[in-house]
Amino acid sequence: MKFAEWLNAQQSRQDPVGDLARAPGMRNGDDAIPRRKPDEHKLWADIVIKSARPGHIAVFNTAWQEFLQAKEATEESLD
């Protein structure tokens, strides 16, 4: 699972994470990530810093932690 997929699925949430997911530039953010760089978190952090409201930076950190938990749960269910 990639963060872009997870974040896109959060658009219907009525909380700050949902607001971040609906922000311009977030829905297609994965397209802006060069395929050669392995640090997905840093690349997304750069996208959020450049295109989101200042309040979204802290929300991104919350969203990233939720994404990691969802990713881990998905990977565990595949084992």
FIMISE-972549 format. One record per atom (N, C-alpha, C): residue number from 0; atom name; x, y, z. Coordinates in Angstrom, 1 decimal, m for minus. Last residue first. Example, Ala and Ser with C-alpha at 12.3 -4.5 7.8 and 13.67 -1.06 7.14 Angstrom:
2
kolke:1, mardren:N, east:12.8, north:m2.2, up:7.1
kolke:1, mardren:CA, east:13.7, north:m1.1, up:7.1
kolke:1, mardren:C, east:12.9, north:0.0, up:7.9
kolke:0, mardren:N, east:13.2, north:m5.7, up:7.8
kolke:0, mardren:CA, east:12.3, north:m4.5, up:7.8
kolke:0, mardren:C, east:13.2, north:m3.3, up:7.8
This chain:
79
kolke:78, mardren:N, east:0.2, north:m12.3, up:5.7
kolke:78, mardren:CA, east:1.2, north:m13.4, up:6.2
kolke:78, mardren:C, east:0.5, north:m14.6, up:6.6
kolke:77, mardren:N, east:m1.7, north:m10.5, up:5.2
kolke:77, mardren:CA, east:m1.2, north:m11.3, up:4.1
kolke:77, mardren:C, east:m0.3, north:m12.4, up:4.5
kolke:76, mardren:N, east:m2.1, north:m9.3, up:7.6
kolke:76, mardren:CA, east:m3.2, north:m10.1, up:7.2
kolke:76, mardren:C, east:m2.8, north:m10.9, up:5.9
kolke:75, mardren:N, east:0.3, north:m7.8, up:7.8
kolke:75, mardren:CA, east:0.1, north:m8.9, up:8.7
kolke:75, mardren:C, east:m1.0, north:m9.8, up:8.2
kolke:74, mardren:N, east:m0.3, north:m5.8, up:5.8
kolke:74, mardren:CA, east:0.8, north:m6.8, up:5.6
kolke:74, mardren:C, east:0.7, north:m8.0, up:6.5
kolke:73, mardren:N, east:m2.4, north:m4.5, up:7.1
kolke:73, mardren:CA, east:m2.6, north:m5.1, up:5.8
kolke:73, mardren:C, east:m1.5, north:m6.2, up:5.5
kolke:72, mardren:N, east:m1.1, north:m3.5, up:9.3
kolke:72, mardren:CA, east:m2.2, north:m4.4, up:9.5
kolke:72, mardren:C, east:m2.5, north:m5.2, up:8.2
kolke:71, mardren:N, east:0.7, north:m1.8, up:8.1
kolke:71, mardren:CA, east:1.2, north:m2.9, up:8.9
kolke:71, mardren:C, east:0.1, north:m4.0, up:9.1
kolke:70, mardren:N, east:m1.0, north:0.1, up:7.0
kolke:70, mardren:CA, east:m0.1, north:m0.7, up:6.1
kolke:70, mardren:C, east:0.4, north:m2.0, up:6.9
kolke:69, mardren:N, east:m2.2, north:1.2, up:9.3
kolke:69, mardren:CA, east:m3.0, north:0.5, up:8.3
kolke:69, mardren:C, east:m2.2, north:m0.4, up:7.4
kolke:68, mardren:N, east:0.1, north:2.3, up:10.5
kolke:68, mardren:CA, east:m0.7, north:1.3, up:11.2
kolke:68, mardren:C, east:m1.5, north:0.5, up:10.2
kolke:67, mardren:N, east:0.8, north:4.2, up:8.5
kolke:67, mardren:CA, east:1.7, north:3.1, up:8.8
kolke:67, mardren:C, east:1.0, north:2.0, up:9.6
kolke:66, mardren:N, east:m1.5, north:5.8, up:8.5
kolke:66, mardren:CA, east:m1.1, north:5.1, up:7.3
kolke:66, mardren:C, east:m0.2, north:3.9, up:7.7
kolke:65, mardren:N, east:m1.2, north:7.0, up:11.0
kolke:65, mardren:CA, east:m2.4, north:6.1, up:10.7
kolke:65, mardren:C, east:m2.1, north:5.2, up:9.5
kolke:64, mardren:N, east:1.1, north:8.4, up:10.5
kolke:64, mardren:CA, east:1.1, north:7.4, up:11.6
kolke:64, mardren:C, east:0.0, north:6.4, up:11.4
kolke:63, mardren:N, east:0.2, north:10.2, up:8.6
kolke:63, mardren:CA, east:1.3, north:9.2, up:8.2
kolke:63, mardren:C, east:1.3, north:8.1, up:9.3
kolke:62, mardren:N, east:m1.6, north:11.7, up:9.9
kolke:62, mardren:CA, east:m2.1, north:10.8, up:8.8
kolke:62, mardren:C, east:m1.0, north:9.8, up:8.5
kolke:61, mardren:N, east:0.1, north:13.1, up:11.7
kolke:61, mardren:CA, east:m1.0, north:12.2, up:12.2
kolke:61, mardren:C, east:m1.4, north:11.2, up:11.1
kolke:60, mardren:N, east:1.5, north:14.5, up:9.8
kolke:60, mardren:CA, east:2.2, north:13.6, up:10.7
kolke:60, mardren:C, east:1.3, north:12.6, up:11.3
kolke:59, mardren:N, east:m0.5, north:16.0, up:8.6
kolke:59, mardren:CA, east:0.2, north:15.0, up:7.8
kolke:59, mardren:C, east:0.9, north:14.0, up:8.7
kolke:58, mardren:N, east:m1.1, north:17.7, up:10.7
kolke:58, mardren:CA, east:m2.1, north:16.7, up:10.3
kolke:58, mardren:C, east:m1.4, north:15.6, up:9.5
kolke:57, mardren:N, east:1.1, north:19.4, up:10.6
kolke:57, mardren:CA, east:0.9, north:18.6, up:11.7
kolke:57, mardren:C, east:m0.1, north:17.5, up:11.5
kolke:56, mardren:N, east:0.5, north:20.5, up:8.0
kolke:56, mardren:CA, east:1.8, north:19.9, up:8.3
kolke:56, mardren:C, east:1.7, north:18.9, up:9.5
kolke:55, mardren:N, east:m1.8, north:21.9, up:7.9
kolke:55, mardren:CA, east:m1.8, north:20.5, up:7.3
kolke:55, mardren:C, east:m0.5, north:19.8, up:7.6
kolke:54, mardren:N, east:m1.4, north:24.4, up:8.7
kolke:54, mardren:CA, east:m2.0, north:23.5, up:9.6
kolke:54, mardren:C, east:m2.0, north:22.0, up:9.2
kolke:53, mardren:N, east:m0.6, north:25.7, up:6.3
kolke:53, mardren:CA, east:0.4, north:25.4, up:7.4
kolke:53, mardren:C, east:m0.2, north:24.4, up:8.4
kolke:52, mardren:N, east:m2.0, north:24.0, up:3.4
kolke:52, mardren:CA, east:m2.0, north:25.1, up:4.4
kolke:52, mardren:C, east:m1.1, north:24.7, up:5.6
kolke:51, mardren:N, east:0.1, north:22.6, up:0.8
kolke:51, mardren:CA, east:m1.0, north:22.6, up:1.7
kolke:51, mardren:C, east:m1.0, north:23.8, up:2.7
kolke:50, mardren:N, east:2.3, north:22.6, up:m0.9
kolke:50, mardren:CA, east:1.0, north:22.8, up:m1.4
kolke:50, mardren:C, east:m0.2, north:22.9, up:m0.5
kolke:49, mardren:N, east:4.8, north:22.3, up:0.5
kolke:49, mardren:CA, east:4.7, north:23.2, up:m0.7
kolke:49, mardren:C, east:3.2, north:23.5, up:m1.0
kolke:48, mardren:N, east:4.3, north:20.4, up:2.5
kolke:48, mardren:CA, east:4.8, north:21.7, up:2.9
kolke:48, mardren:C, east:4.6, north:22.7, up:1.7
kolke:47, mardren:N, east:3.4, north:18.2, up:1.0
kolke:47, mardren:CA, east:2.5, north:18.9, up:1.9
kolke:47, mardren:C, east:3.0, north:20.3, up:2.2
kolke:46, mardren:N, east:5.7, north:17.6, up:m0.4
kolke:46, mardren:CA, east:4.5, north:17.9, up:m1.2
kolke:46, mardren:C, east:3.6, north:18.7, up:m0.2
kolke:45, mardren:N, east:7.5, north:16.9, up:1.7
kolke:45, mardren:CA, east:7.8, north:18.0, up:0.8
kolke:45, mardren:C, east:6.5, north:18.5, up:0.0
kolke:44, mardren:N, east:6.2, north:14.7, up:2.7
kolke:44, mardren:CA, east:6.3, north:15.8, up:3.5
kolke:44, mardren:C, east:6.6, north:17.1, up:2.7
kolke:43, mardren:N, east:6.5, north:12.9, up:0.5
kolke:43, mardren:CA, east:5.2, north:13.4, up:0.8
kolke:43, mardren:C, east:5.2, north:14.6, up:1.7
kolke:42, mardren:N, east:9.3, north:12.6, up:0.7
kolke:42, mardren:CA, east:8.7, north:13.1, up:m0.6
kolke:42, mardren:C, east:7.3, north:13.6, up:m0.3
kolke:41, mardren:N, east:9.5, north:11.5, up:3.2
kolke:41, mardren:CA, east:10.1, north:12.7, up:2.9
kolke:41, mardren:C, east:9.5, north:13.4, up:1.7
kolke:40, mardren:N, east:8.1, north:9.0, up:2.8
kolke:40, mardren:CA, east:7.7, north:10.0, up:3.8
kolke:40, mardren:C, east:8.2, north:11.4, up:3.5
kolke:39, mardren:N, east:9.5, north:7.6, up:0.8
kolke:39, mardren:CA, east:8.2, north:8.1, up:0.5
kolke:39, mardren:C, east:7.7, north:9.2, up:1.5
kolke:38, mardren:N, east:12.4, north:7.2, up:m0.2
kolke:38, mardren:CA, east:11.9, north:7.8, up:1.0
kolke:38, mardren:C, east:10.5, north:8.4, up:0.8
kolke:37, mardren:N, east:13.5, north:6.4, up:m2.7
kolke:37, mardren:CA, east:12.8, north:5.4, up:m1.9
kolke:37, mardren:C, east:12.1, north:6.0, up:m0.6
kolke:36, mardren:N, east:13.4, north:7.7, up:m5.9
kolke:36, mardren:CA, east:13.7, north:8.0, up:m4.5
kolke:36, mardren:C, east:12.9, north:7.1, up:m3.6
kolke:35, mardren:N, east:12.5, north:7.1, up:m8.5
kolke:35, mardren:CA, east:13.8, north:6.7, up:m8.1
kolke:35, mardren:C, east:14.1, north:6.8, up:m6.6
kolke:34, mardren:N, east:10.1, north:8.2, up:m9.2
kolke:34, mardren:CA, east:10.1, north:6.8, up:m8.9
kolke:34, mardren:C, east:11.5, north:6.3, up:m8.4
kolke:33, mardren:N, east:9.1, north:11.3, up:m7.7
kolke:33, mardren:CA, east:10.0, north:10.6, up:m8.6
kolke:33, mardren:C, east:10.1, north:9.1, up:m8.2
kolke:32, mardren:N, east:5.8, north:12.2, up:m7.2
kolke:32, mardren:CA, east:7.0, north:11.6, up:m6.6
kolke:32, mardren:C, east:7.8, north:10.9, up:m7.6
kolke:31, mardren:N, east:3.6, north:13.2, up:m8.4
kolke:31, mardren:CA, east:4.7, north:14.1, up:m8.3
kolke:31, mardren:C, east:6.0, north:13.5, up:m7.7
kolke:30, mardren:N, east:1.7, north:11.2, up:m8.1
kolke:30, mardren:CA, east:2.3, north:11.4, up:m9.5
kolke:30, mardren:C, east:3.5, north:12.3, up:m9.4
kolke:29, mardren:N, east:1.0, north:11.4, up:m5.5
kolke:29, mardren:CA, east:1.8, north:10.3, up:m5.8
kolke:29, mardren:C, east:2.4, north:10.5, up:m7.2
kolke:28, mardren:N, east:m0.8, north:13.6, up:m5.5
kolke:28, mardren:CA, east:0.5, north:13.8, up:m5.0
kolke:28, mardren:C, east:1.5, north:12.7, up:m5.4
kolke:27, mardren:N, east:m3.4, north:13.9, up:m6.2
kolke:27, mardren:CA, east:m2.5, north:13.3, up:m7.2
kolke:27, mardren:C, east:m1.1, north:13.4, up:m6.8
kolke:26, mardren:N, east:m4.5, north:14.9, up:m3.8
kolke:26, mardren:CA, east:m5.1, north:13.7, up:m4.5
kolke:26, mardren:C, east:m4.2, north:13.1, up:m5.5
kolke:25, mardren:N, east:m3.1, north:17.1, up:m3.1
kolke:25, mardren:CA, east:m2.9, north:15.9, up:m2.3
kolke:25, mardren:C, east:m3.5, north:14.7, up:m3.1
kolke:24, mardren:N, east:m3.7, north:19.3, up:m4.6
kolke:24, mardren:CA, east:m2.4, north:18.8, up:m4.7
kolke:24, mardren:C, east:m2.2, north:17.5, up:m4.0
kolke:23, mardren:N, east:m6.1, north:20.7, up:m2.4
kolke:23, mardren:CA, east:m5.5, north:20.6, up:m3.7
kolke:23, mardren:C, east:m4.1, north:20.2, up:m3.7
kolke:22, mardren:N, east:m7.4, north:18.4, up:0.2
kolke:22, mardren:CA, east:m6.6, north:19.6, up:m0.2
kolke:22, mardren:C, east:m6.1, north:19.5, up:m1.6
kolke:21, mardren:N, east:m8.4, north:16.0, up:1.0
kolke:21, mardren:CA, east:m9.2, north:16.8, up:0.0
kolke:21, mardren:C, east:m8.5, north:18.0, up:m0.5
kolke:20, mardren:N, east:m6.7, north:15.2, up:3.0
kolke:20, mardren:CA, east:m6.9, north:14.4, up:1.8
kolke:20, mardren:C, east:m7.6, north:15.1, up:0.7
kolke:19, mardren:N, east:m7.0, north:17.3, up:4.9
kolke:19, mardren:CA, east:m5.8, north:17.1, up:4.2
kolke:19, mardren:C, east:m5.9, north:16.3, up:2.9
kolke:18, mardren:N, east:m9.6, north:16.6, up:5.7
kolke:18, mardren:CA, east:m9.4, north:17.9, up:5.1
kolke:18, mardren:C, east:m8.1, north:17.9, up:4.3
kolke:17, mardren:N, east:m9.1, north:14.1, up:6.8
kolke:17, mardren:CA, east:m10.0, north:14.2, up:5.6
kolke:17, mardren:C, east:m9.8, north:15.5, up:4.9
kolke:16, mardren:N, east:m7.6, north:15.0, up:9.0
kolke:16, mardren:CA, east:m7.0, north:14.1, up:8.0
kolke:16, mardren:C, east:m7.8, north:14.1, up:6.7
kolke:15, mardren:N, east:m9.5, north:16.6, up:10.5
kolke:15, mardren:CA, east:m8.3, north:17.2, up:9.8
kolke:15, mardren:C, east:m7.6, north:16.3, up:8.8
kolke:14, mardren:N, east:m12.7, north:15.1, up:9.5
kolke:14, mardren:CA, east:m11.7, north:15.5, up:10.5
kolke:14, mardren:C, east:m10.5, north:16.2, up:9.8
kolke:13, mardren:N, east:m14.5, north:13.4, up:8.2
kolke:13, mardren:CA, east:m14.9, north:14.8, up:8.6
kolke:13, mardren:C, east:m14.0, north:15.2, up:9.7
kolke:12, mardren:N, east:m13.6, north:11.5, up:5.3
kolke:12, mardren:CA, east:m13.5, north:11.7, up:6.8
kolke:12, mardren:C, east:m13.8, north:13.2, up:7.1
kolke:11, mardren:N, east:m13.4, north:11.1, up:2.6
kolke:11, mardren:CA, east:m14.7, north:11.3, up:3.2
kolke:11, mardren:C, east:m14.7, north:11.6, up:4.7
kolke:10, mardren:N, east:m10.7, north:10.7, up:2.1
kolke:10, mardren:CA, east:m11.3, north:12.0, up:1.7
kolke:10, mardren:C, east:m12.7, north:12.2, up:2.3
kolke:9, mardren:N, east:m9.2, north:8.4, up:2.5
kolke:9, mardren:CA, east:m9.6, north:9.2, up:3.7
kolke:9, mardren:C, east:m10.4, north:10.4, up:3.4
kolke:8, mardren:N, east:m8.3, north:7.4, up:0.1
kolke:8, mardren:CA, east:m9.4, north:6.7, up:0.8
kolke:8, mardren:C, east:m9.9, north:7.5, up:2.0
kolke:7, mardren:N, east:m6.0, north:9.0, up:m0.3
kolke:7, mardren:CA, east:m7.2, north:9.1, up:m1.2
kolke:7, mardren:C, east:m8.4, north:8.5, up:m0.5
kolke:6, mardren:N, east:m4.3, north:7.9, up:1.6
kolke:6, mardren:CA, east:m4.8, north:9.2, up:1.8
kolke:6, mardren:C, east:m6.0, north:9.5, up:0.9
kolke:5, mardren:N, east:m3.8, north:5.3, up:0.4
kolke:5, mardren:CA, east:m4.4, north:5.4, up:1.8
kolke:5, mardren:C, east:m5.0, north:6.8, up:1.9
kolke:4, mardren:N, east:m2.6, north:6.1, up:m2.0
kolke:4, mardren:CA, east:m3.8, north:5.3, up:m2.0
kolke:4, mardren:C, east:m4.5, north:5.4, up:m0.7
kolke:3, mardren:N, east:m0.4, north:7.5, up:m1.0
kolke:3, mardren:CA, east:m1.3, north:8.2, up:m1.9
kolke:3, mardren:C, east:m2.6, north:7.4, up:m1.9
kolke:2, mardren:N, east:1.1, north:5.6, up:0.4
kolke:2, mardren:CA, east:0.4, north:6.6, up:1.2
kolke:2, mardren:C, east:m0.6, north:7.3, up:0.3
kolke:1, mardren:N, east:0.5, north:2.2, up:m0.8
kolke:1, mardren:CA, east:1.2, north:3.5, up:m0.8
kolke:1, mardren:C, east:0.4, north:4.5, up:m0.1
kolke:0, mardren:N, east:0.8, north:m1.2, up:0.0
kolke:0, mardren:CA, east:0.0, north:0.0, up:0.0
kolke:0, mardren:C, east:0.9, north:1.2, up:0.0
